[in-house]
Amino acid sequence: MTRHQPIEAPESQPAAPGFVPRGEEEDVARLLLRPRFPADAETLLLAGFDAFDRLLCLEQAKGGRDERCRVPPRCWRALLDVRPVQVLMAHNHPSGIARPSDADRAATREAAQFLALLGIMLSDHLIFTPDGHFSFRRAGLL
């Protein structure tokens, strides 16, 4: 009689650096941001917070014809009018791919530099998909 080793469940692949599965999302991501993203169009959100992490302003911009989100001047004005201490950027990828594009990386870098000139911290940039979200901060890109 041949003795066989028991079949083990395949090891689950570790999540990519910066990816947070949907079931592990923090309240801000799960309750405040995720419900505001349509499934079929890219949308950008800017959330401004005070020194006590209280939400001061939430601005939304729809993606353009090229399906890329740009921050319109009206969103920056509304956000800066409330004088936040930190800003959280977030947008969705209807494609379901959570990896940041080169344009996402550039937009994050530019927003962080712009806000830093004003003494405001860009706390993170999140990219939402149905399965979870990518965090620039957790990935070490911010």
N, CA, C and O of each residue as an XYZ file, in Angstrom:
568
protein
N       0.853     -1.159      0.000
C       0.000      0.000      0.000
C       0.904      1.228      0.000
O       1.875      1.302      0.752
N       0.576      2.167     -0.836
C       1.332      3.403     -0.932
C       0.713      4.450     -0.028
O      -0.501      4.656     -0.006
N       1.565      5.083      0.695
C       1.078      6.128      1.600
C       1.284      7.492      0.946
O       2.381      7.808      0.485
N       0.249      8.275      0.910
C       0.312      9.597      0.279
C       0.201     10.680      1.335
O      -0.473     10.522      2.353
N       0.864     11.757      1.071
C       0.751     12.917      1.951
C      -0.617     13.562      1.730
O      -1.123     13.577      0.608
N      -1.207     14.089      2.785
C      -2.504     14.764      2.587
C      -2.346     15.983      1.686
O      -1.310     16.649      1.681
N      -3.363     16.247      0.953
C      -3.354     17.416      0.067
C      -3.649     18.638      0.902
O      -4.655     18.706      1.609
N      -2.756     19.599      0.807
C      -2.939     20.843      1.558
C      -3.564     21.892      0.657
O      -3.432     21.852     -0.566
N      -4.229     22.806      1.278
C      -4.796     23.919      0.520
C      -3.648     24.751     -0.038
O      -2.659     24.980      0.659
N      -3.763     25.205     -1.276
C      -2.680     26.016     -1.833
C      -2.511     27.283     -1.002
O      -3.477     27.885     -0.535
N      -1.255     27.661     -0.838
C      -0.989     28.871     -0.065
C      -1.574     30.067     -0.788
O      -1.437     30.203     -2.004
N      -2.217     30.918     -0.040
C      -2.774     32.114     -0.660
C      -1.641     33.071     -0.970
O      -0.685     33.203     -0.206
N      -1.765     33.720     -2.084
C      -0.741     34.660     -2.500
C      -0.825     35.897     -1.626
O      -1.920     36.391     -1.360
N       0.321     36.410     -1.173
C       0.278     37.640     -0.386
C      -0.200     38.797     -1.260
O       0.072     38.845     -2.459
N      -0.897     39.699     -0.650
C      -1.385     40.869     -1.387
C      -0.207     41.709     -1.846
O       0.834     41.753     -1.191
N      -0.381     42.363     -2.961
C       0.664     43.244     -3.482
C       0.913     44.367     -2.477
O      -0.012     44.785     -1.780
N       2.143     44.858     -2.392
C       2.418     45.959     -1.450
C       1.483     47.136     -1.704
O       1.349     47.614     -2.830
N       0.851     47.582     -0.650
C      -0.045     48.724     -0.755
C      -1.500     48.352     -0.956
O      -2.369     49.218     -0.860
N      -1.793     47.082     -1.235
C      -3.187     46.686     -1.470
C      -3.856     46.294     -0.162
O      -3.302     45.537      0.635
N      -5.070     46.830      0.047
C      -5.864     46.512      1.235
C      -7.141     45.817      0.754
O      -7.944     46.432      0.052
N      -7.342     44.546      1.119
C      -8.572     43.855      0.714
C      -9.814     44.553      1.265
O      -9.771     45.172      2.328
N     -10.897     44.448      0.543
C     -12.133     45.138      0.912
C     -12.580     44.837      2.340
O     -13.059     45.735      3.033
N     -12.435     43.614      2.783
C     -12.857     43.234      4.124
C     -11.994     43.815      5.234
O     -12.381     43.773      6.402
N     -10.825     44.358      4.885
C      -9.915     44.915      5.884
C      -9.829     46.441      5.827
O      -8.979     47.040      6.486
N     -10.697     47.063      5.050
C     -10.654     48.517      4.910
C     -11.052     49.222      6.201
O     -11.910     48.753      6.949
N     -10.413     50.350      6.441
C     -10.759     51.177      7.594
C     -12.078     51.892      7.319
O     -12.534     51.952      6.177
N     -12.685     52.430      8.372
C     -14.001     53.058      8.250
C     -14.047     54.183      7.231
O     -15.024     54.297      6.491
N     -13.018     55.015      7.172
C     -13.030     56.135      6.222
C     -13.145     55.605      4.795
O     -13.925     56.126      3.998
N     -12.378     54.584      4.476
C     -12.432     54.003      3.133
C     -13.752     53.290      2.887
O     -14.383     53.475      1.846
N     -14.161     52.483      3.838
C     -15.349     51.631      3.673
C     -16.659     52.406      3.720
O     -17.558     52.152      2.919
N     -16.774     53.351      4.654
C     -18.052     54.030      4.873
C     -18.170     55.396      4.195
O     -19.254     55.780      3.757
N     -17.068     56.121      4.111
C     -17.120     57.474      3.547
C     -16.825     57.498      2.052
O     -17.565     58.114      1.286
N     -15.763     56.841      1.636
C     -15.315     56.958      0.255
C     -15.940     55.940     -0.696
O     -16.503     56.322     -1.722
N     -15.850     54.656     -0.373
C     -16.298     53.598     -1.295
C     -17.720     53.812     -1.829
O     -17.937     53.626     -3.027
N     -18.697     54.194     -0.997
C     -20.062     54.355     -1.525
C     -20.202     55.458     -2.578
O     -21.211     55.487     -3.282
N     -19.255     56.341     -2.708
C     -19.358     57.459     -3.633
C     -18.818     57.159     -5.032
O     -18.885     58.014     -5.915
N     -18.283     55.952     -5.241
C     -17.707     55.622     -6.541
C     -18.684     54.826     -7.389
O     -19.134     53.757     -6.977
N     -19.021     55.339     -8.581
C     -19.864     54.558     -9.485
C     -19.041     53.413    -10.081
O     -17.817     53.505    -10.174
N     -19.708     52.354    -10.477
C     -19.012     51.183    -11.010
C     -18.523     51.399    -12.444
O     -17.606     50.716    -12.898
N     -19.134     52.346    -13.153
C     -18.855     52.465    -14.587
C     -18.055     53.694    -15.002
O     -17.765     53.855    -16.188
N     -17.693     54.560    -14.071
C     -16.964     55.778    -14.450
C     -15.935     56.128    -13.378
O     -16.167     55.950    -12.182
N     -14.802     56.626    -13.840
C     -13.771     57.031    -12.892
C     -14.171     58.345    -12.233
O     -14.617     59.281    -12.897
N     -14.004     58.395    -10.926
C     -14.363     59.565    -10.124
C     -13.233     59.841     -9.151
O     -12.598     58.915     -8.647
N     -12.986     61.102     -8.891
C     -11.945     61.505     -7.952
C     -12.590     62.191     -6.751
O     -13.508     62.997     -6.906
N     -12.106     61.868     -5.558
C     -12.569     62.517     -4.334
C     -11.384     63.151     -3.626
O     -10.293     62.582     -3.584
N     -11.609     64.332     -3.071
C     -10.641     65.007     -2.210
C     -11.333     65.252     -0.879
O     -12.379     65.898     -0.820
N     -10.743     64.734      0.183
C     -11.311     64.920      1.519
C     -10.326     65.729      2.348
O      -9.154     65.368      2.452
N     -10.799     66.824      2.938
C      -9.964     67.662      3.780
C     -10.303     67.433      5.241
O     -11.475     67.384      5.613
N      -9.274     67.292      6.072
C      -9.457     67.016      7.497
C      -8.730     68.061      8.337
O      -7.722     68.625      7.912
N      -9.257     68.309      9.534
C      -8.595     69.238     10.452
C      -7.570     68.491     11.303
O      -7.328     67.303     11.088
N      -6.978     69.179     12.255
C      -5.932     68.595     13.101
C      -6.454     67.472     13.991
O      -5.666     66.694     14.528
N      -7.773     67.379     14.152
C      -8.371     66.338     14.993
C      -8.990     65.227     14.139
O      -9.806     64.447     14.631
N      -8.602     65.156     12.856
C      -9.101     64.159     11.893
C     -10.592     64.249     11.647
O     -11.234     63.250     11.322
N     -11.153     65.452     11.801
C     -12.569     65.657     11.493
C     -12.693     66.095     10.039
O     -11.912     66.917      9.560
N     -13.671     65.545      9.349
C     -13.903     65.871      7.951
C     -14.409     67.303      7.830
O     -15.406     67.672      8.451
N     -13.719     68.106      7.029
C     -14.120     69.488      6.802
C     -14.801     69.675      5.451
O     -15.704     70.498      5.303
N     -14.350     68.894      4.468
C     -14.821     69.110      3.104
C     -14.624     67.821      2.303
O     -13.635     67.112      2.493
N     -15.558     67.525      1.418
C     -15.431     66.394      0.517
C     -15.821     66.873     -0.869
O     -16.981     67.196     -1.123
N     -14.849     66.917     -1.758
C     -15.073     67.388     -3.124
C     -14.987     66.224     -4.087
O     -14.190     65.305     -3.896
N     -15.815     66.266     -5.132
C     -15.878     65.172     -6.104
C     -15.715     65.727     -7.510
O     -16.261     66.779     -7.841
N     -14.953     65.005     -8.339
C     -14.771     65.381     -9.748
C     -14.933     64.123    -10.594
O     -14.407     63.063    -10.257
N     -15.653     64.252    -11.673
C     -15.857     63.118    -12.590
C     -14.697     63.045    -13.568
O     -14.033     64.042    -13.851
N     -14.467     61.833    -14.078
C     -13.426     61.637    -15.091
C     -13.809     62.329    -16.388
O     -14.990     62.510    -16.684
N     -12.810     62.708    -17.149
C     -13.044     63.392    -18.427
C     -13.227     62.419    -19.566
O     -13.412     61.220    -19.355
N     -13.174     62.944    -20.774
C     -13.342     62.101    -21.954
C     -12.243     61.051    -22.069
O     -12.472     59.948    -22.565
N     -11.045     61.410    -21.604
C      -9.938     60.461    -21.676
C      -9.963     59.492    -20.500
O      -9.029     58.713    -20.307
N     -11.046     59.546    -19.708
C     -11.272     58.675    -18.560
C     -10.215     58.849    -17.471
O      -9.990     57.944    -16.668
N      -9.575     60.005    -17.447
C      -8.637     60.327    -16.373
C      -9.234     61.440    -15.540
O      -9.842     62.373    -16.064
N      -9.057     61.330    -14.264
C      -9.571     62.360    -13.373
C      -8.530     63.452    -13.198
O      -7.352     63.191    -12.954
N      -8.989     64.643    -13.325
C      -8.153     65.798    -13.033
C      -8.860     66.583    -11.933
O     -10.087     66.581    -11.835
N      -8.062     67.249    -11.112
C      -8.658     68.042    -10.042
C      -8.978     69.420    -10.613
O      -8.065     70.192    -10.907
N     -10.250     69.735    -10.772
C     -10.603     71.048    -11.300
C     -10.304     72.137    -10.259
O     -10.351     71.880     -9.056
N      -9.999     73.345    -10.726
C      -9.708     74.441     -9.800
C     -10.796     74.661     -8.757
O     -10.483     75.016     -7.621
N     -12.073     74.459     -9.112
C     -13.158     74.655     -8.144
C     -13.011     73.718     -6.947
O     -13.349     74.093     -5.824
N     -12.508     72.497     -7.177
C     -12.307     71.542     -6.075
C     -11.178     72.002     -5.161
O     -11.297     71.940     -3.937
N     -10.072     72.468     -5.767
C      -8.972     72.973     -4.935
C      -9.426     74.175     -4.125
O      -9.110     74.280     -2.940
N     -10.180     75.102     -4.765
C     -10.652     76.304     -4.048
C     -11.547     75.931     -2.871
O     -11.358     76.427     -1.760
N     -12.515     75.062     -3.114
C     -13.433     74.654     -2.044
C     -12.678     73.975     -0.908
O     -12.972     74.199      0.266
N     -11.715     73.153     -1.262
C     -10.939     72.451     -0.250
C     -10.080     73.420      0.551
O     -10.035     73.342      1.779
N      -9.403     74.324     -0.132
C      -8.509     75.257      0.554
C      -9.271     76.299      1.368
O      -8.731     76.846      2.330
N     -10.519     76.578      0.993
C     -11.331     77.538      1.752
C     -11.591     77.088      3.186
O     -11.781     77.925      4.069
N     -11.602     75.768      3.430
C     -11.875     75.265      4.779
C     -10.593     75.072      5.589
O     -10.650     74.662      6.749
N      -9.451     75.361      4.992
C      -8.134     75.298      5.645
C      -7.844     73.942      6.302
O      -7.698     73.860      7.522
N      -7.762     72.894      5.502
C      -7.462     71.584      6.086
C      -5.999     71.476      6.501
O      -5.141     72.199      5.996
N      -5.736     70.581      7.408
C      -4.369     70.272      7.828
C      -3.826     69.130      6.968
O      -2.628     69.050      6.696
N      -4.746     68.243      6.546
C      -4.355     67.138      5.685
C      -5.453     66.842      4.674
O      -6.632     67.115      4.899
N      -5.026     66.275      3.556
C      -5.951     65.949      2.468
C      -5.757     64.484      2.093
O      -4.633     63.982      2.057
N      -6.859     63.814      1.818
C      -6.858     62.440      1.346
C      -7.423     62.445     -0.064
O      -8.546     62.899     -0.283
N      -6.652     61.944     -1.020
C      -7.130     61.798     -2.399
C      -7.598     60.365     -2.575
O      -7.042     59.445     -1.974
N      -8.609     60.176     -3.390
C      -9.071     58.826     -3.706
C      -9.748     58.847     -5.064
O     -10.427     59.811     -5.418
N      -9.558     57.791     -5.809
C     -10.316     57.619     -7.041
C     -10.501     56.127     -7.289
O      -9.886     55.296     -6.621
N     -11.340     55.803     -8.238
C     -11.611     54.407     -8.534
C     -11.085     54.036     -9.912
O     -10.910     54.892    -10.780
N     -10.840     52.760    -10.094
C     -10.493     52.198    -11.393
C     -11.599     51.221    -11.777
O     -11.605     50.082    -11.310
N     -12.537     51.651    -12.621
C     -13.620     50.749    -13.032
C     -13.116     49.476    -13.693
O     -13.839     48.481    -13.753
N     -11.874     49.496    -14.195
C     -11.284     48.302    -14.819
C     -11.080     47.178    -13.812
O     -10.964     46.015    -14.199
N     -11.033     47.517    -12.507
C     -10.788     46.509    -11.488
C      -9.313     46.298    -11.183
O      -8.970     45.479    -10.331
N      -8.438     47.024    -11.868
C      -6.993     46.899    -11.649
C      -6.563     47.973    -10.667
O      -6.699     49.165    -10.945
N      -6.051     47.560     -9.529
C      -5.722     48.510     -8.461
C      -4.343     49.143     -8.613
O      -4.019     50.074     -7.876
N      -3.535     48.671     -9.534
C      -2.195     49.251     -9.709
C      -2.284     50.691    -10.185
O      -3.097     51.006    -11.054
N      -1.452     51.574     -9.624
C      -1.457     52.963    -10.088
C      -0.786     53.090    -11.452
O       0.232     52.452    -11.720
N      -1.365     53.910    -12.293
C      -0.773     54.179    -13.601
C       0.303     55.248    -13.439
O       0.460     55.828    -12.365
N       1.036     55.498    -14.509
C       2.028     56.572    -14.481
C       1.351     57.913    -14.220
O       1.892     58.767    -13.517
N       0.150     58.090    -14.798
C      -0.599     59.336    -14.584
C      -1.021     59.459    -13.116
O      -1.008     60.558    -12.562
N      -1.393     58.349    -12.488
C      -1.757     58.367    -11.067
C      -0.567     58.767    -10.215
O      -0.699     59.558     -9.281
N       0.589     58.220    -10.538
C       1.812     58.539     -9.791
C       2.165     60.017     -9.944
O       2.522     60.684     -8.973
N       2.061     60.518    -11.168
C       2.379     61.931    -11.422
C       1.396     62.844    -10.700
O       1.803     63.831    -10.087
N       0.110     62.526    -10.768
C      -0.907     63.348    -10.104
C      -0.689     63.372     -8.595
O      -0.869     64.408     -7.954
N      -0.304     62.240     -8.034
C      -0.047     62.161     -6.588
C       1.151     63.012     -6.212
O       1.113     63.768     -5.241
N       2.206     62.882     -6.983
C       3.422     63.663     -6.722
C       3.135     65.164     -6.810
O       3.561     65.934     -5.950
N       2.414     65.571     -7.852
C       2.094     66.995     -8.046
C       1.192     67.520     -6.930
O       1.409     68.623     -6.429
N       0.191     66.747     -6.541
C      -0.717     67.174     -5.462
C       0.048     67.300     -4.145
O      -0.162     68.254     -3.396
N       0.926     66.348     -3.862
C       1.706     66.392     -2.618
C       2.610     67.619     -2.585
O       2.734     68.272     -1.549
N       3.240     67.932     -3.715
C       4.115     69.106     -3.780
C       3.322     70.399     -3.638
O       3.735     71.313     -2.924
N       2.185     70.472     -4.319
C       1.334     71.650     -4.244
C       0.854     71.893     -2.813
O       0.951     73.005     -2.294
N       0.338     70.843     -2.189
C      -0.175     70.973     -0.827
C       0.938     71.293      0.166
O       0.728     72.066      1.101
N       2.118     70.709     -0.028
C       3.248     70.968      0.876
C       3.637     72.446      0.851
O       4.021     73.003      1.879
N       3.540     73.078     -0.310
C       3.828     74.515     -0.404
C       2.887     75.334      0.472
O       3.238     76.427      0.918
N       1.702     74.807      0.713
C       0.697     75.498      1.524
C       0.691     75.015      2.976
O      -0.136     75.450      3.776
N       1.615     74.117      3.309
C       1.683     73.593      4.673
C       0.636     72.542      4.973
O       0.283     72.323      6.132
N       0.138     71.888      3.931
C      -0.892     70.858      4.080
C      -0.291     69.517      3.673
O       0.420     69.427      2.672
N      -0.577     68.489      4.443
C      -0.041     67.161      4.149
C      -1.021     66.352      3.300
O      -2.219     66.320      3.580
N      -0.504     65.706      2.272
C      -1.300     64.720      1.533
C      -1.144     63.414      2.303
O      -0.096     62.771      2.231
N      -2.175     63.021      3.036
C      -2.067     61.853      3.919
C      -2.015     60.545      3.141
O      -1.337     59.609      3.564
N      -2.718     60.459      2.012
C      -2.684     59.248      1.199
C      -3.422     59.495     -0.106
O      -4.155     60.474     -0.243
N      -3.223     58.610     -1.048
C      -3.991     58.561     -2.289
C      -4.417     57.114     -2.437
O      -3.574     56.220     -2.518
N      -5.724     56.876     -2.472
C      -6.280     55.530     -2.542
C      -6.895     55.294     -3.911
O      -7.537     56.179     -4.477
N      -6.692     54.088     -4.441
C      -7.297     53.695     -5.711
C      -8.232     52.523     -5.416
O      -7.784     51.444     -5.031
N      -9.522     52.742     -5.599
C     -10.530     51.740     -5.264
C     -10.882     50.841     -6.444
O     -10.999     51.292     -7.583
N     -11.047     49.560     -6.140
C     -11.569     48.567     -7.063
C     -12.621     47.767     -6.285
O     -12.728     47.923     -5.068
N     -13.393     46.918     -6.961
C     -14.387     46.137     -6.223
C     -13.787     45.241     -5.126
O     -14.461     44.943     -4.140
N     -12.533     44.812     -5.290
C     -11.914     43.881     -4.339
C     -11.207     44.541     -3.166
O     -10.856     43.861     -2.202
N     -10.993     45.838     -3.225
C     -10.257     46.531     -2.178
C      -9.715     47.850     -2.696
O     -10.283     48.446     -3.612
N      -8.617     48.302     -2.110
C      -8.015     49.537     -2.612
C      -6.500     49.508     -2.462
O      -5.952     48.796     -1.620
N      -5.844     50.293     -3.293
C      -4.397     50.463     -3.247
C      -4.104     51.751     -2.498
O      -4.755     52.770     -2.729
N      -3.127     51.709     -1.604
C      -2.728     52.878     -0.826
C      -1.302     53.274     -1.188
O      -0.370     52.486     -1.028
N      -1.140     54.495     -1.675
C       0.201     54.990     -1.978
C       1.068     55.010     -0.724
O       2.256     54.694     -0.784
N       0.482     55.378      0.406
C       1.240     55.446      1.657
C       1.727     54.060      2.065
O       2.902     53.892      2.391
N       0.841     53.066      2.050
C       1.245     51.700      2.443
C       2.270     51.105      1.496
O       3.095     50.286      1.899
N       2.218     51.513      0.243
C       3.174     51.001     -0.741
C       4.509     51.729     -0.678
O       5.456     51.357     -1.371
N       4.588     52.776      0.159
C       5.818     53.544      0.278
C       6.052     54.514     -0.867
O       7.186     54.923     -1.115
N       4.988     54.881     -1.563
C       5.100     55.793     -2.705
C       4.743     57.227     -2.341
O       4.692     58.094     -3.213
N       4.500     57.480     -1.070
C       4.116     58.821     -0.645
C       4.874     59.181      0.625
O       4.700     60.276      1.159
